[in-house]
């Protein structure tokens, strides 16, 4: 127990006090939704040559730990060490794109395309962007629906900016396994309580991480919207319908659930930070989809975000991390 406490303090507390980068200081940076109203959506659809991303990741671009190629790395410590996390890197790329779009200089365009080229070179023949380190049950190399969809949004923008076909091909390849079951190396899984399709962030763990599933829908929607791809359109529509049926499972009377590992598994709440982030996902998803169900839960989740609930959620999350992972 003492060892686990020391590990948690080294991730969440000590680096902040010492001013050092950590995984927490990357993931816990602000990332508000950009699509909050119909007028936001209209502005998004009219942007040229490419749109800002659905979530604002500009805060990611000054994270100080980079590899020799200038790609952001996260310091996991221990046997994992410093690693390129594809999802973190794609968020950073999108942040550079949006800073360029906001008129902050062509250097951000260059950094964005450098990220796109880095991952274009590393995409597998099956379209995957693999994690090259072990993470619990996920053994390297392993892909994630979350990173695949976020990478699709990066490659899509590189194509819209440059018109270069390899970026378009990479975009479509990145979502080519979303209809393939996880048992066959894809990302399609069945959510047991509702028997509906969802896209798994951790295909080797199958823990129904809800924020990762919602974020994956954004990439599918963008490919459908900007490339008029029928497969992406069908995947998004089915995923949205599933999300609507899954929302009650991830909603308690006062807070929200991070994942689902079965009816007997202990309640794993969102941390206050992740509750706010995932509520932001619902804000954007309700805006781009027009779903009344998503909008209903968006408002309910917003109403949960009060200090007594936040303190209780933080305590329960800390307990969960101490006892489990």
N, C-alpha and C positions, 0 to 999 in steps of 0.2 A: 504493500500500500504506500509506504514512504517513497519507494522508487517511482511509482506512478505519479505521486504528487510532485516529485522533483521534475519529472518529465513535463508535466502540465505547466508548472511554473516557468520552465525554460522556454516554453512556446508562447504562453499567453501573458506573462508578467515581466520576467527578467529582461527580455529584449527591449520592451517599451521603456522600462526604467533606465536602461543603459543606452537607448537611442540606436539599437542595432536592428537590422532587418530580421524578420522571422516570417514563418508561414502566416501567422495570425496578423502581422502588420501588413501583409499583402491582401489577404481575403477580407479583412475588416475595414478596408477603405470604402468611402462612400461610392455607391453605384445606383443612383436614383433612375427610375424609368424615364425615358424620353417621350414615350407615347402615352399621354394621360388624358387627352381630349380628342374629339373628332378633328379639331383644327390642327392638333399636333400630327395626326395621321395624314391629313391633307398636305401639310408642309413636307412630311417625310416622302410622300409619293411624288412630289414635284421637285425634289432636290436633284441636282445634276453636277457632275456626272454620276455620282453615287450618293446614297442616302446616309445620314448619320445612323448609328446603330440604335436598336430599340432600347438598350440600357446604356447609361453614360459611364464609360470606363476611362475617362480622361485622367482620373486620379491614379490610375495604375502606371502611368508612363514615367514616373520619376522614381520607381523602385530601384534601389542602387545596385542590386546584385545581378550581374550579367555574365554570360559566358564569352568566349573569345570571338564569337560571331555577333555579339551585341544582343543576344536573346536573353530575356529575363529568366532567372533561375530562382528557385525557392530553397531555402536552407532547412532541410528536414532534420539534420543532425544524425547522430548515431551511425548505424551501418548504411543508411541511405545517402546521407551527405547532401551536397548541393545538386539539384536536378532541374532539368527543363520539364515543367509540367505543361503539357499541351494546352489545357484549358486556360491556365494562367497566362501563357504566352499569347494565345488568341485574344484574350481580353486586353492585354497590353497593346497588341496590334490594332485592335479596334479603337482603343483610346488614342493612339497616334493618328489614325485615320480621321477621327472626329476633331482632333485639335487642328489638323490641316484644314478640314472643311470649315472650321470656325475662323479661319484666317490667321492662325498662329504661326504660319511659316511653312515653306516647302520642305524643310528638314523633317517634318513629321510625315509628309508624304513619302519621303525617301525611307524613313524608318519603317513605315507601314509596309512598303513594297519589299523591304529587306526581310521582314518577317514572313511575308507571303512566299518569297523565293526560298527561304530556309525550309519552310514546311512543304513547299512544292517538291523540293528535292527529296524529302523524307517520307512522302506518302507512299505506302506500299502498293503493290499491283492490285490489291483488293480494295484500295481506297482508304486504308486505316492510317491514323496517326497514333502510333503506339506510345504508351507510357513505358519507359525503360527502367523502371524500378518497381520492386514489389510493394504492394499495399494490402496488408492483411491477406485475404484469400486470393487476391488478384496478383498473379505472378507474371513478371516481365517476360516477354512484351505483351501488353494488353491494351485494347482500345476501349473507348467509352462513348456512348451515344451523346453525352454532353459535349465532349471535345469535338466529336465529328460534326455535330450541327454548328458549333461555334466556328470551327474551321471552314465550314461551308460559307458562313457569312463573311469571313475574311477573303476567301478565294473569289467569292461573288463580287466583292468590291474591287479586288484587283483586276478582275475581268472588265467591270464597268469603267474603271479608270483608264485602262490601257487598251482594251479590246483584244488582248492576246488570248488565243484559244486555249492554251494549256491551263490557264486559270479556270476557264469555264469547265473544261473536262475534269479538273480536280474538284470543282464544286459538286458536280453530279456524281463523281465517284465516291465522294465522302458520305453521301446518303444512300449509296447503292445497297447497303446491307441492313437498312432499317426495317425492311419487311421480312428479313431472314430471322428465324428463331435464334435465341441465344444459344440453344443446344447445338446449333449448326454454325456458330461463329458470328451470328448477327446480333441485333440489338432489340428485336421484338420479343417481349415477354408478356405473359398473362398475369394480371393482377388478381390474386385469389379471391378477395372479398367480393369483387364485382364481375370477375371473369371477363375482363376487358383488356384490350391491348394497351401496353405502355412501352416506352423506350427506356432501357435500363442503363443507368450511369455506370454501374459496376456489374457487367455481365457474368463475372465469375462469383459474385457474392449474392446477387439477386435479392437485394434488400429494399427495393422499391423506394429509392430516394426521390422524394417528390419535387424538390426544387430543381434537380437535374433533369427530370422529365419535362417540367414546364419550360425550362430554358432550351431544351432540345426542340421544342415546338417552334421557337422563334426562327431557328435556322431553316426548318422545313417551310415555314410560311414565307420567308424571304426568297427562297429558291422558287417556290410556287409563284410568288408575286412578280419577281424580276425576270425570271427565265421562262415563265409559263410552262413549267414542267408538270406533266400530269401525275407522275408518280409522287412528287413532293406534295401536290395538291391533295391527293387521296390520303397520303400518310398524315398530313396535317389535320384533315377533317376527321379522320378516325381517332387521332390522338386527342383532338379537342373534345370529341364526344366522350372519350374515356376519362379525360381530366374532369369533366363535369360530373361523372358518376363517382370518381375517386375523392372529390373534395370533401364530402361528409366524413370519410374515413380518416382524413388528416386534420379534422377539426374537432377539438374537444369543446367543453362548455365555456372555457376561458382562454385557450391557447391553441397552438398548432403543433402538429407532429412532423418530425424530420423524415422518418422512414417507416416502413412496415415490414417486420420480420416474422409475422404470424400473430395469431390472437393471444398466444401465451407469452409473447415477448414483452419485456418491460417497456413502459412508455418512454420514448426517446423524444423529448421536446426539441423544437427549434430553440437555439439560443436567441436572446433578444435581437441580436444583429441579424441572424438568419431569418427570423420571423419578419423583420422589416424588409429584408431583401426579397423574400418570397412573396410578401404582400405586394411589393413593387412589380413582381412578375405578373401577378394577377391584374394589377392596374393596366399594364401594357397589353396583356392577353385579352382583357375585356375590351380594350380600345380597338385592337386590330381585328378582333373576331366578331364583335357585337353580341357576344353571348350574355344573355341575361343571368344565367346561372353563375357564370364566372363573376359578373358584376355584383351579384348578391353576396357571394363569399368574399370578394374584395372588400366590400363595406363591413362585413362581419369581422374579418381579420383586422381591419383597421381599428375597429372598436375595441379589440382585445389589447391594443398597444397602450397600456396604462402602467404607471410605475409599480403598483402592487403586483400585477401580473408579470412584469418584466423581472422583478426581483425573485419571484417564485420560480419562474422559468430558468433564470440564471442558476439558482441553487439546485434545481432538479437536473439541469444539464451538467453541472459540475459533478454531481453525484453519479450520473450515468457514465461520464467519462472516467471517473475514478474506478467504478466497478466493472466497466465493460471495455470501452475503447474511446 
